[in-house]
Amino acid sequence: MFRVAKQFNRDELVVLLGTPNKESSRTYALTVTEGDPAWAGALAGAGLYLPVYHITEEEVKTKINPKVYKEQVALAEMVLDVEEIARAVQNVRQSI
């Protein structure tokens, strides 16, 4: 991730998550923005400050072919707490 992020401008990249709950969504969002919060992984102290979204957020959902979204994401969306997940990711994104 770090190597790819350095090859492009920040404005050319976006991170798309498919995480199952607000805690994991927040952790991964923090990892790609501020660096690994546990200081244990490859991104420890390496804030990439990339914009991050969850696949179920409206901004993303509206850009995906509805047939593809229905086939690939809709079932998961029915069982996830998409509002909590979106809030967690949005909070991290707004802190960039």
Phi, psi and omega per residue, in radians:
M1 nan -0.812 -3.106
F2 -1.044 -0.791 -3.121
R3 -1.114 -0.749 3.121
V4 -1.144 -0.755 -3.133
A5 -1.070 -0.575 -3.137
K6 -1.318 -0.337 -3.137
Q7 -1.374 -0.330 -3.045
F8 -2.209 2.832 2.997
N9 -1.299 2.607 -3.137
R10 -0.978 -0.579 -3.129
D11 -1.249 -0.195 -3.123
E12 -1.688 -0.053 -3.062
L13 -2.154 2.645 2.988
V14 -2.544 2.504 3.103
V15 -1.794 2.272 -3.115
L16 -2.002 2.087 -3.115
L17 -1.738 2.674 3.023
G18 -2.268 0.517 -3.048
T19 -1.188 2.656 -2.965
P20 -1.556 -0.166 -3.113
N21 -2.672 2.985 -3.050
K22 -1.174 -0.602 -3.110
E23 -1.156 -0.846 3.138
S24 -1.195 -0.603 3.104
S25 -1.107 -0.779 3.129
R26 -1.115 -0.768 -3.121
T27 -1.080 -0.838 3.134
Y28 -1.174 -0.656 3.108
A29 -1.107 -0.753 3.089
L30 -1.101 -0.670 -3.111
T31 -1.061 -0.745 -3.093
V32 -1.507 -0.141 3.075
T33 -1.770 -1.041 -3.030
E34 -1.719 -0.226 -3.045
G35 1.889 2.910 -3.087
D36 -1.022 1.990 -3.107
P37 -1.152 -0.343 3.118
A38 -1.543 -0.123 -3.086
W39 0.936 0.614 -3.089
A40 -2.042 -0.353 -3.036
G41 -1.806 -3.002 -3.106
A42 -1.114 -0.391 -3.129
L43 -1.740 0.313 3.088
A44 -1.057 2.085 3.122
G45 1.261 0.158 -3.105
A46 -1.972 1.372 3.120
G47 -1.201 2.075 3.137
L48 -1.610 -0.352 3.114
Y49 0.896 0.747 3.113
L50 -1.547 2.521 3.046
P51 -1.178 2.398 -3.071
V52 -2.269 2.404 -3.132
Y53 -2.359 2.762 3.001
H54 -1.730 2.549 -3.087
I55 -0.987 -0.449 -3.099
T56 -1.578 -0.050 3.111
E57 -1.225 2.487 -3.086
E58 -0.952 -0.680 -3.127
E59 -1.025 -0.550 -3.137
V60 -1.553 -0.844 -3.073
K61 -0.927 -0.708 -3.097
T62 -1.251 -0.247 -3.125
K63 -1.679 -0.053 -3.115
I64 -1.795 2.444 3.072
N65 -0.911 2.183 -3.084
P66 -0.969 -0.623 3.118
K67 -1.143 -0.773 3.125
V68 -1.129 -0.780 3.130
Y69 -1.033 -0.794 -3.133
K70 -1.066 -0.748 -3.115
E71 -1.234 -0.628 -2.968
Q72 -1.809 -0.459 -2.971
V73 -2.198 -0.535 -2.967
A74 -0.959 -0.712 -3.135
L75 -1.106 -0.788 3.105
A76 -1.113 -0.701 -3.129
E77 -1.035 -0.571 -3.121
M78 -1.183 -0.483 -3.073
V79 -1.819 -0.207 3.141
L80 -1.544 2.689 3.008
D81 -1.524 1.407 -2.989
V82 -1.131 -0.517 3.125
E83 -1.186 -0.784 3.105
E84 -1.141 -0.733 3.125
I85 -1.086 -0.822 -3.138
A86 -1.058 -0.751 3.126
R87 -1.061 -0.758 -3.132
A88 -1.077 -0.790 -3.119
V89 -1.230 -0.713 3.120
Q90 -1.073 -0.718 3.115
N91 -1.047 -0.734 3.099
V92 -1.184 -0.784 -3.126
R93 -1.048 -0.680 -3.134
Q94 -1.221 -0.341 -3.129
S95 -1.457 -0.121 -3.134
I96 -1.188 nan nan
